[in-house]
């Protein structure tokens, strides 16, 4: 049992790193740092790694659930928090405090009844930047029987390859405006995580060469970013490879207890819900010229601020709500 706990520790640490990259990717949207291909190529779409980790952990816990008990758990700890944490952002649109959107046709939106407006925002996650992730991942959760059958019958590799082909064919939806397409795009990451947890030799046999693997991957990644037509399809392939490299390196170098990474890992899903509000607040202050955000120093300050405020919000709600906090913030 102790050996299994140690093994899970590096996955926990990687999860803490992944949520930092997710927040960093959104901070890029509010700070003008020009068009640094390398920075954006590395940071953007970190959700692929986050979803892969979710698949890895799901594989370890899969046998604890029936389909019904699994959906019940997700209803309580994902859907309910999504409903609660969405309330302020939803009201901003329903009350017309904000009437602009990056991709939503607002003329059509406000021609609908308020009930339709509410349902549309909740189904698409369009009410707050990062919230698209939740309805997308709910679709993946619903595919529990598909993934379980793939694992039970030794079909994870074919399932991964087929899902990857579908994802590469469709690509990632522009501005995350199509939740179904997004679910198809991220599904191979989830299956890939399950596959790596089920067949640990896929990465563990390379751990003794982890530095060589990391260096070789980094070189190939940089070359691809600067020479290839690096779109969402390329990015998916390299982010999936990054997840594998993190497992290879992490098993050897991240298999220790880290209080900061552990705290971030524990708060990772709540941070998904919360950090969009701080991103939105900083963007609003920038648009109103209250603050001027441009350059790497401002980017680092914004990033640290959003992470700190998100974690403090998580800690405060957890302290006040105690045992009920998981129904508000997720678990």
TORKOL-4160 file (C-alpha; in steps of 0.2 Angstrom, whole numbers, padded with zeros to 4 digits, m for minus):
331
<pt num="1" X="0000" Y="0000" Z="0000"/>
<pt num="2" X="0014" Y="0012" Z="0004"/>
<pt num="3" X="0022" Y="0009" Z="m0013"/>
<pt num="4" X="0005" Y="0013" Z="m0022"/>
<pt num="5" X="0004" Y="0030" Z="m0012"/>
<pt num="6" X="0022" Y="0034" Z="m0017"/>
<pt num="7" X="0018" Y="0030" Z="m0035"/>
<pt num="8" X="0002" Y="0042" Z="m0035"/>
<pt num="9" X="0012" Y="0056" Z="m0027"/>
<pt num="10" X="0021" Y="0061" Z="m0043"/>
<pt num="11" X="0004" Y="0060" Z="m0052"/>
<pt num="12" X="m0002" Y="0072" Z="m0039"/>
<pt num="13" X="0013" Y="0084" Z="m0042"/>
<pt num="14" X="0010" Y="0084" Z="m0060"/>
<pt num="15" X="m0008" Y="0088" Z="m0058"/>
<pt num="16" X="m0002" Y="0103" Z="m0047"/>
<pt num="17" X="0010" Y="0108" Z="m0062"/>
<pt num="18" X="m0004" Y="0106" Z="m0074"/>
<pt num="19" X="m0016" Y="0118" Z="m0066"/>
<pt num="20" X="m0003" Y="0131" Z="m0066"/>
<pt num="21" X="m0001" Y="0130" Z="m0084"/>
<pt num="22" X="m0020" Y="0131" Z="m0087"/>
<pt num="23" X="m0020" Y="0147" Z="m0077"/>
<pt num="24" X="m0005" Y="0153" Z="m0086"/>
<pt num="25" X="m0013" Y="0150" Z="m0103"/>
<pt num="26" X="m0028" Y="0161" Z="m0098"/>
<pt num="27" X="m0016" Y="0175" Z="m0092"/>
<pt num="28" X="m0009" Y="0176" Z="m0109"/>
<pt num="29" X="m0026" Y="0182" Z="m0115"/>
<pt num="30" X="m0026" Y="0197" Z="m0103"/>
<pt num="31" X="m0007" Y="0203" Z="m0105"/>
<pt num="32" X="0000" Y="0209" Z="m0121"/>
<pt num="33" X="0017" Y="0200" Z="m0123"/>
<pt num="34" X="0017" Y="0200" Z="m0142"/>
<pt num="35" X="0017" Y="0184" Z="m0152"/>
<pt num="36" X="0030" Y="0173" Z="m0144"/>
<pt num="37" X="0027" Y="0157" Z="m0152"/>
<pt num="38" X="0037" Y="0147" Z="m0140"/>
<pt num="39" X="0029" Y="0153" Z="m0125"/>
<pt num="40" X="0011" Y="0151" Z="m0132"/>
<pt num="41" X="0015" Y="0134" Z="m0140"/>
<pt num="42" X="0021" Y="0127" Z="m0123"/>
<pt num="43" X="0008" Y="0135" Z="m0112"/>
<pt num="44" X="m0008" Y="0136" Z="m0122"/>
<pt num="45" X="m0020" Y="0121" Z="m0122"/>
<pt num="46" X="m0013" Y="0114" Z="m0106"/>
<pt num="47" X="m0030" Y="0107" Z="m0103"/>
<pt num="48" X="m0024" Y="0092" Z="m0113"/>
<pt num="49" X="m0012" Y="0087" Z="m0099"/>
<pt num="50" X="m0026" Y="0091" Z="m0086"/>
<pt num="51" X="m0038" Y="0079" Z="m0095"/>
<pt num="52" X="m0025" Y="0066" Z="m0097"/>
<pt num="53" X="m0021" Y="0066" Z="m0078"/>
<pt num="54" X="m0040" Y="0065" Z="m0075"/>
<pt num="55" X="m0040" Y="0049" Z="m0086"/>
<pt num="56" X="m0026" Y="0042" Z="m0077"/>
<pt num="57" X="m0034" Y="0044" Z="m0060"/>
<pt num="58" X="m0050" Y="0038" Z="m0067"/>
<pt num="59" X="m0042" Y="0022" Z="m0072"/>
<pt num="60" X="m0036" Y="0019" Z="m0054"/>
<pt num="61" X="m0053" Y="0022" Z="m0047"/>
<pt num="62" X="m0064" Y="0014" Z="m0061"/>
<pt num="63" X="m0068" Y="m0002" Z="m0052"/>
<pt num="64" X="m0075" Y="0007" Z="m0037"/>
<pt num="65" X="m0090" Y="0013" Z="m0047"/>
<pt num="66" X="m0105" Y="0007" Z="m0057"/>
<pt num="67" X="m0110" Y="0018" Z="m0071"/>
<pt num="68" X="m0125" Y="0025" Z="m0060"/>
<pt num="69" X="m0114" Y="0028" Z="m0045"/>
<pt num="70" X="m0101" Y="0037" Z="m0056"/>
<pt num="71" X="m0114" Y="0048" Z="m0063"/>
<pt num="72" X="m0121" Y="0052" Z="m0046"/>
<pt num="73" X="m0104" Y="0057" Z="m0040"/>
<pt num="74" X="m0101" Y="0068" Z="m0055"/>
<pt num="75" X="m0118" Y="0076" Z="m0052"/>
<pt num="76" X="m0114" Y="0081" Z="m0034"/>
<pt num="77" X="m0096" Y="0086" Z="m0036"/>
<pt num="78" X="m0095" Y="0093" Z="m0054"/>
<pt num="79" X="m0112" Y="0098" Z="m0060"/>
<pt num="80" X="m0118" Y="0105" Z="m0044"/>
<pt num="81" X="m0103" Y="0116" Z="m0041"/>
<pt num="82" X="m0103" Y="0121" Z="m0059"/>
<pt num="83" X="m0121" Y="0128" Z="m0057"/>
<pt num="84" X="m0117" Y="0137" Z="m0041"/>
<pt num="85" X="m0100" Y="0144" Z="m0046"/>
<pt num="86" X="m0108" Y="0150" Z="m0063"/>
<pt num="87" X="m0122" Y="0161" Z="m0054"/>
<pt num="88" X="m0112" Y="0177" Z="m0054"/>
<pt num="89" X="m0106" Y="0176" Z="m0072"/>
<pt num="90" X="m0123" Y="0170" Z="m0078"/>
<pt num="91" X="m0132" Y="0185" Z="m0070"/>
<pt num="92" X="m0119" Y="0197" Z="m0078"/>
<pt num="93" X="m0126" Y="0192" Z="m0095"/>
<pt num="94" X="m0144" Y="0190" Z="m0090"/>
<pt num="95" X="m0145" Y="0207" Z="m0082"/>
<pt num="96" X="m0136" Y="0214" Z="m0097"/>
<pt num="97" X="m0122" Y="0221" Z="m0086"/>
<pt num="98" X="m0111" Y="0214" Z="m0100"/>
<pt num="99" X="m0118" Y="0213" Z="m0117"/>
<pt num="100" X="m0103" Y="0209" Z="m0128"/>
<pt num="101" X="m0095" Y="0192" Z="m0131"/>
<pt num="102" X="m0080" Y="0185" Z="m0141"/>
<pt num="103" X="m0090" Y="0172" Z="m0151"/>
<pt num="104" X="m0108" Y="0173" Z="m0146"/>
<pt num="105" X="m0121" Y="0182" Z="m0157"/>
<pt num="106" X="m0128" Y="0193" Z="m0143"/>
<pt num="107" X="m0142" Y="0200" Z="m0154"/>
<pt num="108" X="m0148" Y="0182" Z="m0156"/>
<pt num="109" X="m0145" Y="0178" Z="m0138"/>
<pt num="110" X="m0155" Y="0193" Z="m0131"/>
<pt num="111" X="m0170" Y="0189" Z="m0143"/>
<pt num="112" X="m0172" Y="0172" Z="m0133"/>
<pt num="113" X="m0182" Y="0171" Z="m0117"/>
<pt num="114" X="m0172" Y="0171" Z="m0101"/>
<pt num="115" X="m0174" Y="0153" Z="m0098"/>
<pt num="116" X="m0166" Y="0149" Z="m0115"/>
<pt num="117" X="m0152" Y="0161" Z="m0112"/>
<pt num="118" X="m0148" Y="0153" Z="m0095"/>
<pt num="119" X="m0148" Y="0135" Z="m0103"/>
<pt num="120" X="m0138" Y="0141" Z="m0117"/>
<pt num="121" X="m0124" Y="0148" Z="m0106"/>
<pt num="122" X="m0124" Y="0133" Z="m0095"/>
<pt num="123" X="m0123" Y="0120" Z="m0109"/>
<pt num="124" X="m0109" Y="0130" Z="m0118"/>
<pt num="125" X="m0100" Y="0137" Z="m0104"/>
<pt num="126" X="m0100" Y="0154" Z="m0113"/>
<pt num="127" X="m0103" Y="0164" Z="m0098"/>
<pt num="128" X="m0085" Y="0164" Z="m0092"/>
<pt num="129" X="m0069" Y="0160" Z="m0101"/>
<pt num="130" X="m0063" Y="0144" Z="m0093"/>
<pt num="131" X="m0081" Y="0137" Z="m0090"/>
<pt num="132" X="m0082" Y="0129" Z="m0107"/>
<pt num="133" X="m0071" Y="0115" Z="m0099"/>
<pt num="134" X="m0085" Y="0109" Z="m0087"/>
<pt num="135" X="m0099" Y="0104" Z="m0100"/>
<pt num="136" X="m0085" Y="0097" Z="m0111"/>
<pt num="137" X="m0078" Y="0086" Z="m0098"/>
<pt num="138" X="m0096" Y="0081" Z="m0093"/>
<pt num="139" X="m0098" Y="0074" Z="m0110"/>
<pt num="140" X="m0082" Y="0063" Z="m0107"/>
<pt num="141" X="m0088" Y="0057" Z="m0090"/>
<pt num="142" X="m0104" Y="0051" Z="m0099"/>
<pt num="143" X="m0093" Y="0040" Z="m0110"/>
<pt num="144" X="m0088" Y="0030" Z="m0094"/>
<pt num="145" X="m0095" Y="0013" Z="m0102"/>
<pt num="146" X="m0085" Y="0016" Z="m0118"/>
<pt num="147" X="m0069" Y="0018" Z="m0108"/>
<pt num="148" X="m0072" Y="0004" Z="m0096"/>
<pt num="149" X="m0076" Y="m0008" Z="m0110"/>
<pt num="150" X="m0060" Y="m0002" Z="m0118"/>
<pt num="151" X="m0050" Y="m0006" Z="m0103"/>
<pt num="152" X="m0059" Y="m0022" Z="m0098"/>
<pt num="153" X="m0057" Y="m0030" Z="m0115"/>
<pt num="154" X="m0040" Y="m0024" Z="m0119"/>
<pt num="155" X="m0045" Y="m0011" Z="m0132"/>
<pt num="156" X="m0038" Y="0004" Z="m0125"/>
<pt num="157" X="m0025" Y="0006" Z="m0139"/>
<pt num="158" X="m0038" Y="0005" Z="m0153"/>
<pt num="159" X="m0049" Y="0016" Z="m0144"/>
<pt num="160" X="m0035" Y="0029" Z="m0141"/>
<pt num="161" X="m0030" Y="0029" Z="m0160"/>
<pt num="162" X="m0048" Y="0030" Z="m0166"/>
<pt num="163" X="m0052" Y="0044" Z="m0155"/>
<pt num="164" X="m0036" Y="0053" Z="m0159"/>
<pt num="165" X="m0040" Y="0052" Z="m0178"/>
<pt num="166" X="m0057" Y="0059" Z="m0175"/>
<pt num="167" X="m0049" Y="0073" Z="m0165"/>
<pt num="168" X="m0036" Y="0077" Z="m0178"/>
<pt num="169" X="m0049" Y="0077" Z="m0191"/>
<pt num="170" X="m0060" Y="0090" Z="m0182"/>
<pt num="171" X="m0047" Y="0100" Z="m0173"/>
<pt num="172" X="m0051" Y="0111" Z="m0158"/>
<pt num="173" X="m0066" Y="0122" Z="m0160"/>
<pt num="174" X="m0062" Y="0141" Z="m0162"/>
<pt num="175" X="m0063" Y="0150" Z="m0145"/>
<pt num="176" X="m0070" Y="0134" Z="m0138"/>
<pt num="177" X="m0087" Y="0138" Z="m0145"/>
<pt num="178" X="m0092" Y="0120" Z="m0149"/>
<pt num="179" X="m0093" Y="0109" Z="m0133"/>
<pt num="180" X="m0096" Y="0093" Z="m0143"/>
<pt num="181" X="m0082" Y="0096" Z="m0154"/>
<pt num="182" X="m0071" Y="0100" Z="m0139"/>
<pt num="183" X="m0076" Y="0084" Z="m0131"/>
<pt num="184" X="m0071" Y="0074" Z="m0146"/>
<pt num="185" X="m0054" Y="0084" Z="m0147"/>
<pt num="186" X="m0050" Y="0081" Z="m0129"/>
<pt num="187" X="m0056" Y="0063" Z="m0128"/>
<pt num="188" X="m0040" Y="0055" Z="m0134"/>
<pt num="189" X="m0031" Y="0064" Z="m0119"/>
<pt num="190" X="m0043" Y="0056" Z="m0107"/>
<pt num="191" X="m0041" Y="0038" Z="m0115"/>
<pt num="192" X="m0022" Y="0041" Z="m0116"/>
<pt num="193" X="m0022" Y="0044" Z="m0097"/>
<pt num="194" X="m0032" Y="0028" Z="m0094"/>
<pt num="195" X="m0020" Y="0019" Z="m0105"/>
<pt num="196" X="m0004" Y="0025" Z="m0096"/>
<pt num="197" X="m0012" Y="0020" Z="m0079"/>
<pt num="198" X="m0017" Y="0003" Z="m0086"/>
<pt num="199" X="0000" Y="m0001" Z="m0095"/>
<pt num="200" X="0013" Y="0008" Z="m0084"/>
<pt num="201" X="0027" Y="0001" Z="m0094"/>
<pt num="202" X="0022" Y="0013" Z="m0108"/>
<pt num="203" X="0032" Y="0026" Z="m0098"/>
<pt num="204" X="0041" Y="0018" Z="m0083"/>
<pt num="205" X="0053" Y="0008" Z="m0094"/>
<pt num="206" X="0060" Y="0024" Z="m0100"/>
<pt num="207" X="0062" Y="0032" Z="m0083"/>
<pt num="208" X="0080" Y="0028" Z="m0082"/>
<pt num="209" X="0083" Y="0038" Z="m0098"/>
<pt num="210" X="0071" Y="0052" Z="m0092"/>
<pt num="211" X="0083" Y="0067" Z="m0095"/>
<pt num="212" X="0087" Y="0061" Z="m0113"/>
<pt num="213" X="0069" Y="0059" Z="m0117"/>
<pt num="214" X="0065" Y="0076" Z="m0110"/>
<pt num="215" X="0079" Y="0085" Z="m0120"/>
<pt num="216" X="0075" Y="0075" Z="m0136"/>
<pt num="217" X="0056" Y="0080" Z="m0134"/>
<pt num="218" X="0060" Y="0098" Z="m0131"/>
<pt num="219" X="0071" Y="0100" Z="m0146"/>
<pt num="220" X="0058" Y="0092" Z="m0157"/>
<pt num="221" X="0044" Y="0102" Z="m0150"/>
<pt num="222" X="0054" Y="0119" Z="m0152"/>
<pt num="223" X="0057" Y="0114" Z="m0170"/>
<pt num="224" X="0039" Y="0110" Z="m0173"/>
<pt num="225" X="0033" Y="0126" Z="m0166"/>
<pt num="226" X="0044" Y="0137" Z="m0177"/>
<pt num="227" X="0044" Y="0127" Z="m0193"/>
<pt num="228" X="0028" Y="0117" Z="m0194"/>
<pt num="229" X="0010" Y="0125" Z="m0197"/>
<pt num="230" X="0008" Y="0123" Z="m0178"/>
<pt num="231" X="m0011" Y="0122" Z="m0176"/>
<pt num="232" X="m0022" Y="0114" Z="m0164"/>
<pt num="233" X="m0019" Y="0097" Z="m0172"/>
<pt num="234" X="m0001" Y="0098" Z="m0170"/>
<pt num="235" X="m0003" Y="0105" Z="m0152"/>
<pt num="236" X="m0014" Y="0090" Z="m0147"/>
<pt num="237" X="0000" Y="0078" Z="m0153"/>
<pt num="238" X="0013" Y="0087" Z="m0144"/>
<pt num="239" X="0003" Y="0090" Z="m0128"/>
<pt num="240" X="m0001" Y="0071" Z="m0127"/>
<pt num="241" X="0018" Y="0068" Z="m0129"/>
<pt num="242" X="0021" Y="0081" Z="m0116"/>
<pt num="243" X="0010" Y="0071" Z="m0104"/>
<pt num="244" X="0020" Y="0055" Z="m0108"/>
<pt num="245" X="0036" Y="0064" Z="m0105"/>
<pt num="246" X="0030" Y="0071" Z="m0088"/>
<pt num="247" X="0026" Y="0053" Z="m0083"/>
<pt num="248" X="0043" Y="0047" Z="m0088"/>
<pt num="249" X="0052" Y="0062" Z="m0079"/>
<pt num="250" X="0040" Y="0063" Z="m0065"/>
<pt num="251" X="0041" Y="0045" Z="m0059"/>
<pt num="252" X="0060" Y="0048" Z="m0056"/>
<pt num="253" X="0061" Y="0066" Z="m0051"/>
<pt num="254" X="0043" Y="0071" Z="m0045"/>
<pt num="255" X="0040" Y="0056" Z="m0033"/>
<pt num="256" X="0041" Y="0066" Z="m0017"/>
<pt num="257" X="0029" Y="0076" Z="m0006"/>
<pt num="258" X="0028" Y="0094" Z="m0011"/>
<pt num="259" X="0016" Y="0105" Z="0000"/>
<pt num="260" X="0014" Y="0119" Z="m0014"/>
<pt num="261" X="0011" Y="0106" Z="m0028"/>
<pt num="262" X="0000" Y="0095" Z="m0017"/>
<pt num="263" X="m0010" Y="0110" Z="m0012"/>
<pt num="264" X="m0012" Y="0116" Z="m0030"/>
<pt num="265" X="m0017" Y="0098" Z="m0035"/>
<pt num="266" X="m0030" Y="0097" Z="m0021"/>
<pt num="267" X="m0037" Y="0114" Z="m0027"/>
<pt num="268" X="m0035" Y="0111" Z="m0046"/>
<pt num="269" X="m0054" Y="0108" Z="m0050"/>
<pt num="270" X="m0060" Y="0122" Z="m0039"/>
<pt num="271" X="m0047" Y="0134" Z="m0047"/>
<pt num="272" X="m0054" Y="0129" Z="m0064"/>
<pt num="273" X="m0071" Y="0136" Z="m0058"/>
<pt num="274" X="m0064" Y="0152" Z="m0048"/>
<pt num="275" X="m0049" Y="0159" Z="m0058"/>
<pt num="276" X="m0060" Y="0164" Z="m0073"/>
<pt num="277" X="m0068" Y="0178" Z="m0062"/>
<pt num="278" X="m0051" Y="0185" Z="m0058"/>
<pt num="279" X="m0045" Y="0184" Z="m0076"/>
<pt num="280" X="m0061" Y="0193" Z="m0081"/>
<pt num="281" X="m0059" Y="0207" Z="m0067"/>
<pt num="282" X="m0041" Y="0210" Z="m0073"/>
<pt num="283" X="m0047" Y="0211" Z="m0091"/>
<pt num="284" X="m0060" Y="0223" Z="m0087"/>
<pt num="285" X="m0048" Y="0234" Z="m0077"/>
<pt num="286" X="m0036" Y="0234" Z="m0092"/>
<pt num="287" X="m0050" Y="0238" Z="m0104"/>
<pt num="288" X="m0055" Y="0253" Z="m0093"/>
<pt num="289" X="m0037" Y="0259" Z="m0093"/>
<pt num="290" X="m0036" Y="0257" Z="m0074"/>
<pt num="291" X="m0021" Y="0246" Z="m0076"/>
<pt num="292" X="m0009" Y="0244" Z="m0091"/>
<pt num="293" X="m0004" Y="0226" Z="m0094"/>
<pt num="294" X="0010" Y="0223" Z="m0107"/>
<pt num="295" X="0027" Y="0214" Z="m0105"/>
<pt num="296" X="0033" Y="0199" Z="m0096"/>
<pt num="297" X="0035" Y="0207" Z="m0079"/>
<pt num="298" X="0016" Y="0211" Z="m0079"/>
<pt num="299" X="0012" Y="0194" Z="m0086"/>
<pt num="300" X="0021" Y="0186" Z="m0071"/>
<pt num="301" X="0013" Y="0198" Z="m0059"/>
<pt num="302" X="m0004" Y="0194" Z="m0066"/>
<pt num="303" X="m0001" Y="0175" Z="m0066"/>
<pt num="304" X="0005" Y="0175" Z="m0048"/>
<pt num="305" X="m0010" Y="0186" Z="m0043"/>
<pt num="306" X="m0023" Y="0175" Z="m0051"/>
<pt num="307" X="m0016" Y="0159" Z="m0044"/>
<pt num="308" X="m0015" Y="0167" Z="m0026"/>
<pt num="309" X="m0032" Y="0174" Z="m0027"/>
<pt num="310" X="m0040" Y="0158" Z="m0034"/>
<pt num="311" X="m0031" Y="0148" Z="m0020"/>
<pt num="312" X="m0036" Y="0160" Z="m0006"/>
<pt num="313" X="m0054" Y="0160" Z="m0012"/>
<pt num="314" X="m0054" Y="0141" Z="m0012"/>
<pt num="315" X="m0047" Y="0140" Z="0005"/>
<pt num="316" X="m0059" Y="0153" Z="0012"/>
<pt num="317" X="m0074" Y="0144" Z="0005"/>
<pt num="318" X="m0068" Y="0128" Z="0011"/>
<pt num="319" X="m0065" Y="0135" Z="0029"/>
<pt num="320" X="m0083" Y="0143" Z="0029"/>
<pt num="321" X="m0093" Y="0129" Z="0021"/>
<pt num="322" X="m0082" Y="0115" Z="0029"/>
<pt num="323" X="m0090" Y="0098" Z="0024"/>
<pt num="324" X="m0101" Y="0106" Z="0011"/>
<pt num="325" X="m0087" Y="0115" Z="0002"/>
<pt num="326" X="m0085" Y="0100" Z="m0011"/>
<pt num="327" X="m0103" Y="0104" Z="m0017"/>
<pt num="328" X="m0098" Y="0122" Z="m0020"/>
<pt num="329" X="m0081" Y="0120" Z="m0027"/>
<pt num="330" X="m0081" Y="0102" Z="m0033"/>
<pt num="331" X="m0069" Y="0088" Z="m0028"/>
